[in-house]
Amino acid sequence: MSDLQKYISKRKAIDSDFRENYEDGYQAFKIGALLRQAREASGLTQEEIAEKLHTKKSANE
């Protein structure tokens, strides 16, 4: 088990909020990472994606 996995296990054991929200947070992170990889692989900027979606660039970079 990696140090990160040990930390997550310990934190889940002592922090009920962390335990209850960890999976949702992790899934949201994975989706964001996949979207960024796809955007970068396509050679588009955040501004270009926003323009194509008729919205504004995210404030979270």
C-alpha angles and dihedrals in degrees: 000000000000124000089252092053090048091051092049092049093049093045092050089051094055105029117059094187090053091046093049096046103034098092095047091047092048093050091050089051092050092050091050092049092050092049091050092050091050092048093049092045089054091051094238128138124225088253092055092049091049091050092051089050092046093239139099129275113267117263088221109081 
